Every structure is written in C-alpha cells, then in structure tokens.
Amino acid sequence: MMWREGGRGYGALLCGAWVLLANGAHADGWHVEYDAPIPLFLDRSYILDSPNRIRREGSPHSPEKLIFEAQVAPNLFLPQLHVGDFTEPGGEYFLSLIITPAVQLRIVDTPSEPVIPPSFMAKVTFQVAHLRPLSTPRVEGAAARGLALGLNLIAAHYSNGASGCFYANQTRGESGCTPKEGTLPLNEVSGSFTTNLFRAELHARLAFDVEPDLRNAWLVGGFAAFELNTSLGPGRITRAQRVVYGDGHWAAGVMGQRTWSNHRFPLELSVSRPFGETPRQRATFKAELGAYPRWGAGFGVFARHVRGQDYYNILFLQRVALWQFGLAFEINPGARLRAAEEARPPGFP
C-alpha cells in the first residue's frame, strides 16, 4: 500500500512551509536556486543484469534467471536555499527539500516474464549541506582542496504493493489472514510487505589535488546511516513483520573517486545490517566500481557485488552472492554545468 490521506497532508504541509521559507529567503541573505539545484548524497536511477539467479521461497521456478533489475528514483527538488560562497573561507550552506517517488523492480525469466512484486520507496528528504575550501592556492594554477558535508533527514514509506499474507502458511479471508499467528517461511511470491520509517544520514567528501580547470582531482569520503521502522500512519509495519524484519537498520560506507579529464571513476564499499529481528540476519556488503565519462552527461556504467541478505523487499531472508552489471544515471547536466561555472570541485555536482 502507498501513502494515503495522512501522507499526502503531511507532504502538502511541508511543501507549503518550504514555499513560504523560499519567498522570504532574500531578506536574510539567502538566495534561491530554481533552475539547477545541487544534488548531493541522493538516490540514483539504474538498470542492471546479473549472471546469478534469484531465489524465492514458494516459486516453482526458483532459482530464477533475472532479465533485468531497475530503480527509477527521480529527485524532485523544491527551490533550493543557499547562503555564503563556496570560494570564501566560510564556505557555502544550502538547504534542500526533495521528494523522491522511487520504484525498484525485477523482471525474471519465467513463463510470462513477470515483475516480482516491486519496491515502492516514496520519501521526503530534508538536507542540510555545506561546501567549503580547505586551502587557497599560493600561486595561480596550483591545486586546491575542498570539503562537502551533508545531513539527510528522511521520512519514507516502503512497501511492495502485494495483497497476499506475510507468511507462507497463511491464507487471506474476509477477516484477514489465517491462522493469525503465521510461521516461517515467508510468502516471498505474493506476500504483503510494508513499513514507514525515519532515517538519518551523515555524509562527508574531501576533494584534493583539484586543478583550477576542474579536469582532474581525487575524492574520498564516507557515510553513516541509522534507520528506524515506525508503527505510525497508514502503511505502518505490523507486529508480525517487525519481529522478522527488525526494528531498523544501520549502514556505513566509504568511497574514493578519481576524476581524470572530466571523466569520473568512483569506487564504493558499504555494509548494512538490521537490528531487533528474529531469526538473526547477517550483514549485507556491497562493492561497486563505476565509470562516468564526461560525454555521458550523467550516465555511466558500473559493476557491483552484493553478498549477505537480499535487499529486495520481502526477500530479505534470502542469502545472496550477486554480481551485477549495469547503467546508472547519477548527475544531471545542469548541475555539472553549474559546477564548472562556479569552480566547484569535481564530484561535488
């Protein structure tokens, strides 16, 4: 199930408050960016394939061959508020309010080539970010350093839109699923999965050896995240799901990137794990190497390895070791153009 009246009302209230804040920003030295907001530390869209098969409890064709997996995650910005100047010692601060109606889906190679119940991940992100120089070139043409920090506060709804019962031994009747107390395994073919959550993320990136024309630089950074499932609002997690899925997740990661002649080559490593779940699940590790050529205008290719628990909604009890290869869209051309015009370090779009 998706956001209903409560979620729409909450979103409308946030948007209305943001419009009032944007209208009054000029009086306090803030300026408003309408055309090319700076996208930092946000979800991206991708499409991928994998030579490894997908396991689903209860599917007669399991393990199934993947045709493709895709994530469509448009980041819809309200007017972005800025104060300060990135080139000055105090740096620049900006506030963003972003709505992301993300959808993640898998299509498998079985009769009729069905879409496995998709992941709906609607969320609102309030972001506070800071960009600043860490050094001033002593001579013209010398390399510089810069820093980006970000805090994301997220309210989200995560579900798969399926109408079946959560456990495989349950059947749905007029009064709900019976027996009321289901037992493992999960209904991974059509079982309903839903939760509302709050998430906090801290991000940091350091750019160094940044050349004045922005053609070459190094970038290193990391993030930490804490996510809590909530029983508030429509679409909230049920007691039966909380026991197995957990009270929330924590995650952390590091990244490095080489920008060479305006082509970007990032390497990312991350780990995530639930807490409060029974039975105990192990951590999920991801390692990804990408290549984003300048002429790709934001598009690039990547190779990824995922090991641990499956990240695809109700398949979270499945253990996986997946190689994935795909195409991603990460930076919009308007943000890249602005970065060049304002001399921002590469990788700080």
Residue pairs with C-beta under 8 A, 6 or more apart in sequence:
1 159
1 161
1 194
1 234
1 235
2 120
2 122
2 157
2 159
2 161
2 235
3 11
3 122
3 157
3 234
3 235
4 234
4 235
5 234
6 233
6 234
7 122
7 157
7 233
7 234
7 235
10 155
11 99
11 124
14 97
14 124
15 78
15 97
18 78
18 79
18 97
19 78
19 79
21 81
22 32
22 78
22 79
22 81
25 31
25 32
25 81
26 32
28 83
29 83
30 81
30 82
30 83
31 81
31 82
31 83
32 79
32 80
32 81
32 82
33 79
33 80
33 81
33 82
33 94
34 79
35 334
36 332
36 334
36 335
36 337
36 338
37 77
37 79
37 80
37 96
37 335
38 80
38 94
38 96
38 129
38 335
38 338
38 348
38 349
39 75
39 77
39 331
39 332
39 335
39 349
40 127
40 129
40 148
40 150
40 203
40 348
40 349
41 127
41 129
41 150
41 152
41 201
41 203
41 223
42 73
42 75
42 98
42 100
42 125
43 71
43 73
43 75
43 100
43 102
44 71
44 73
44 328
44 329
44 330
45 70
45 71
45 72
45 73
45 74
45 328
45 329
46 70
46 71
46 302
46 326
46 327
46 328
46 329
47 68
47 69
47 70
47 71
47 326
47 327
48 68
48 69
48 70
48 302
48 304
48 324
48 325
48 326
48 327
49 66
49 67
49 68
49 69
49 324
49 325
49 326
50 66
50 69
50 322
50 323
50 324
50 325
51 323
52 66
52 320
52 321
52 322
52 323
53 63
53 64
53 65
53 66
54 62
54 63
54 64
54 65
54 66
54 106
54 108
54 116
54 315
55 62
55 63
55 64
55 315
55 318
55 320
56 62
56 64
56 116
56 188
56 189
56 315
56 318
57 168
57 185
57 186
57 187
57 188
57 189
57 317
57 318
58 168
58 185
58 187
58 188
58 189
59 110
59 188
59 189
61 108
61 110
61 111
64 108
64 109
64 110
65 108
65 109
66 106
66 107
66 108
66 109
67 107
67 108
67 109
67 113
68 106
68 107
69 104
69 105
69 106
69 107
69 324
69 326
70 104
70 105
71 102
71 103
71 104
72 102
72 103
72 104
73 100
73 102
73 103
73 121
74 100
74 101
74 102
75 98
75 100
76 98
76 99
76 100
76 101
77 96
77 97
77 98
78 96
78 97
78 98
78 99
80 94
80 95
80 96
81 94
81 95
81 96
82 92
82 93
82 94
83 92
83 93
83 94
84 90
84 91
84 92
84 93
85 91
85 92
86 92
86 131
86 132
86 133
86 146
86 342
86 343
86 344
87 133
87 342
87 343
88 133
89 132
89 133
90 132
91 130
91 131
91 132
91 133
91 147
92 130
92 131
92 132
93 128
93 129
93 130
94 128
94 129
94 131
95 126
95 127
95 128
96 125
96 126
96 127
96 129
97 124
97 125
97 126
97 127
98 124
98 125
98 127
99 123
99 124
99 125
100 121
100 122
100 123
100 124
100 125
101 122
102 119
102 120
102 121
102 122
102 123
103 118
103 119
103 120
103 121
104 118
104 119
104 121
104 312
105 115
105 116
105 118
105 119
106 115
106 116
106 118
106 312
107 113
107 114
107 115
107 116
108 114
108 116
116 312
117 160
117 161
117 162
117 190
117 193
117 313
117 314
118 160
118 161
118 313
119 158
119 159
119 160
119 312
119 313
120 157
120 158
120 159
120 160
120 161
121 156
121 157
121 158
122 156
122 157
123 154
123 155
123 156
123 157
124 154
124 155
124 156
125 152
125 153
125 154
126 152
126 153
126 154
127 150
127 151
127 152
127 153
128 150
128 151
129 148
129 149
129 150
129 151
130 147
130 148
130 149
130 150
131 146
131 147
131 148
131 344
131 348
132 146
132 147
133 144
133 145
133 146
133 147
134 144
134 145
134 146
134 147
134 206
135 144
135 145
136 144
137 143
137 144
137 212
140 212
141 212
142 212
143 208
143 209
143 210
143 211
144 210
144 212
144 345
145 206
145 207
145 208
145 209
145 210
146 206
146 207
146 210
146 344
146 345
146 348
147 204
147 205
147 206
147 207
148 203
148 204
148 205
148 207
148 221
148 345
148 348
149 203
149 204
150 201
150 202
150 203
150 204
151 200
151 201
151 202
151 203
152 199
152 200
152 201
152 203
153 198
153 199
153 200
154 197
154 198
154 199
154 200
154 201
155 196
155 197
155 198
156 196
156 197
156 198
156 199
157 194
157 195
157 196
157 197
157 235
158 194
158 195
158 196
158 197
158 313
159 192
159 193
159 194
159 195
159 235
159 313
160 192
160 193
160 194
160 313
160 314
162 190
162 191
162 192
162 193
162 314
163 172
163 190
163 192
164 172
164 187
164 189
164 190
164 191
164 192
165 171
165 172
165 177
165 182
165 187
165 191
165 192
166 177
166 182
166 186
166 187
166 191
166 192
166 193
166 238
166 240
166 241
166 314
167 177
167 182
167 183
167 184
167 185
167 186
167 187
167 191
167 240
168 182
168 184
168 185
168 186
168 187
168 188
168 191
169 179
169 182
169 183
170 177
170 178
170 179
170 182
170 187
171 177
171 178
181 240
182 240
184 244
184 279
184 317
185 317
186 244
186 314
186 317
187 314
188 314
188 315
188 317
188 318
191 314
193 241
193 245
193 313
193 314
194 235
194 236
194 237
194 238
194 241
195 229
195 230
195 235
195 236
195 237
195 241
195 245
196 229
196 230
196 231
196 232
196 233
196 235
196 236
196 237
197 227
197 228
197 229
197 230
197 248
198 227
198 228
198 230
199 225
199 226
199 227
199 228
200 225
200 226
200 227
201 223
201 224
201 225
202 223
202 224
202 225
203 221
203 222
203 223
204 221
204 222
204 223
205 219
205 220
205 221
205 255
205 347
205 348
206 219
206 220
206 221
207 217
207 218
207 219
207 345
207 346
207 347
207 348
208 217
208 218
208 220
209 216
209 217
209 218
210 216
210 217
210 345
210 346
211 217
212 343
214 259
214 262
214 339
214 340
214 343
214 344
214 345
214 346
215 259
215 260
215 261
215 262
215 346
216 259
216 260
216 261
216 346
217 259
217 345
217 346
217 347
218 256
218 257
218 258
218 259
219 255
219 256
219 257
219 258
219 259
219 266
219 345
219 346
219 347
220 254
220 255
220 256
220 257
221 254
221 255
221 256
222 252
222 253
222 254
222 255
223 251
223 252
223 253
223 270
224 250
224 251
224 252
225 249
225 250
225 251
225 252
225 272
226 248
226 249
226 250
227 248
227 249
227 250
227 251
228 247
228 248
229 237
229 242
229 245
229 246
229 247
229 248
230 236
230 237
231 237
231 242
237 245
242 276
243 277
243 278
244 277
244 278
244 279
244 317
245 274
245 277
245 316
246 274
246 275
246 276
246 277
246 281
247 274
247 275
247 276
247 277
248 274
248 275
248 276
249 272
249 273
249 274
249 275
250 272
250 273
250 275
251 270
251 271
251 272
251 273
252 270
252 271
252 272
253 268
253 269
253 270
253 271
253 286
254 268
254 269
254 270
255 266
255 267
255 268
255 269
256 266
256 267
257 264
257 265
257 266
257 267
257 347
258 264
258 265
259 265
259 346
259 347
261 294
262 294
262 346
263 291
263 292
263 293
263 294
264 290
264 291
264 292
264 300
264 346
264 347
265 289
265 290
265 291
265 292
266 288
266 289
266 290
266 292
266 347
267 287
267 288
267 289
267 290
268 286
268 287
268 288
268 290
269 285
269 286
269 287
269 288
270 285
270 286
271 283
271 284
271 285
271 286
272 283
272 284
272 311
273 281
273 282
273 283
273 284
274 281
274 309
274 316
279 317
281 309
281 316
281 317
282 308
282 309
282 319
283 308
283 309
284 306
284 307
284 308
284 309
284 311
285 306
285 307
285 308
286 304
286 305
286 306
287 304
287 305
288 302
288 303
288 304
288 305
289 302
289 303
289 304
290 300
290 301
290 302
290 303
290 328
291 300
291 301
291 302
292 298
292 299
292 300
292 330
292 331
293 300
297 333
297 336
298 329
298 330
298 331
298 332
298 333
298 336
299 327
299 328
299 329
299 330
300 327
300 328
300 330
301 325
301 326
301 327
301 328
302 325
302 326
302 327
302 328
303 323
303 324
303 325
304 322
304 323
304 324
304 325
304 326
305 321
305 322
305 323
305 324
306 320
306 321
306 322
306 324
307 320
307 321
307 322
308 319
308 320
309 316
309 317
309 318
309 319
309 320
310 316
310 317
310 318
310 319
310 320
331 349
332 349
335 349
336 349
338 344
339 346
339 348
339 349
